[in-house]
Amino acid sequence: MLEMIQVGIGLMLLMASNIVMGSYIAWANGDFDRKTLFTGIKKGLLIISVFIMIYIAGYLNKNLLAIPLGDTSVNLIDGLYTGTVVVFVAYSVQVIKKLMVLIAPSKDEQIQEMKVEIQDLKQEVKEK
């Protein structure tokens, strides 16, 4: 039960991170759109609300509903947990990709570093 809450909170944090980093990247690229930001926030709030409602419904009716998953059946809480873990992994991939975009040096920085390296090599050649 506690693990389900932890995964749910983790998913909420990943969604928020995804929105924040996506907004920053769009802003940095000059593509920021307030409507897209608010659509993302609304989607996140909707998912959080539905998650909480399904969790409460599953908690109140633990053995009332059986959901077939492959060769087995699970109750609502177990089904929600499985789905949440799948979505958690998907959001994790998105967040890591966006984080790599933020961490990676820009093309201008890469060009400047290459120029410095070339100058250093030229200096070494002159000294020899």
QUIRA-V447967 format. One record per backbone hydrogen bond with DSSP energy under -1.0 kcal/mol. CO is the residue of the C=O (numbers start at 1). NH is the residue of the N-H. E is the energy in kcal/mol with one decimal. If there is no record, write none. Layout:
co: <CO CO>
nh: <NH NH>
e: <E E>
//
This chain:
co: <1 2 3 4 5 6 7 8 9 10 11 12 13 14 15 16 17 18 19 20 21 22 23 24 25 26 27 33 34 35 36 37 38 39 40 41 42 43 44 45 46 47 48 49 50 51 52 53 54 55 56 57 61 67 69 72 74 75 76 77 78 79 80 81 82 83 84 85 86 87 88 89 90 91 92 93 94 95 96 97 98 99 100 106 107 108 109 110 111 112 113 114 115 116 117 118 119 120 121 122 123 124>
nh: <5 6 7 8 9 10 11 12 13 14 15 16 17 18 19 20 21 22 23 24 25 26 27 28 29 31 30 37 38 39 40 41 42 43 44 45 46 47 48 49 50 51 52 53 54 55 56 57 58 59 60 61 64 74 72 69 67 79 80 81 82 83 84 85 86 87 88 89 90 91 92 93 94 95 96 97 98 99 100 101 102 103 104 110 111 112 113 114 115 116 117 118 119 120 121 122 123 124 125 126 127 128>
e: <-1.7 -2.4 -2.5 -2.3 -2.6 -2.6 -2.5 -2.1 -2.3 -2.3 -2.5 -2.3 -2.6 -2.6 -2.2 -2.6 -2.9 -2.3 -2.3 -2.3 -2.8 -2.3 -2.5 -3.0 -1.8 -3.1 -1.2 -2.1 -2.6 -2.2 -2.3 -2.4 -2.6 -2.4 -2.4 -2.7 -2.5 -2.6 -2.4 -2.5 -2.7 -2.7 -2.4 -2.4 -2.9 -2.5 -2.5 -2.6 -2.8 -2.4 -2.5 -1.4 -1.1 -2.6 -1.8 -3.4 -4.0 -2.5 -2.7 -2.5 -2.5 -2.5 -2.6 -2.4 -2.0 -2.4 -2.7 -2.2 -1.9 -2.8 -2.3 -2.0 -1.8 -2.9 -2.6 -2.3 -2.3 -2.4 -2.3 -1.7 -2.0 -2.4 -2.7 -2.4 -2.7 -2.4 -2.5 -2.3 -2.3 -2.2 -2.4 -2.6 -2.6 -2.5 -2.5 -2.6 -2.4 -2.3 -2.3 -2.4 -2.1 -1.2>
//
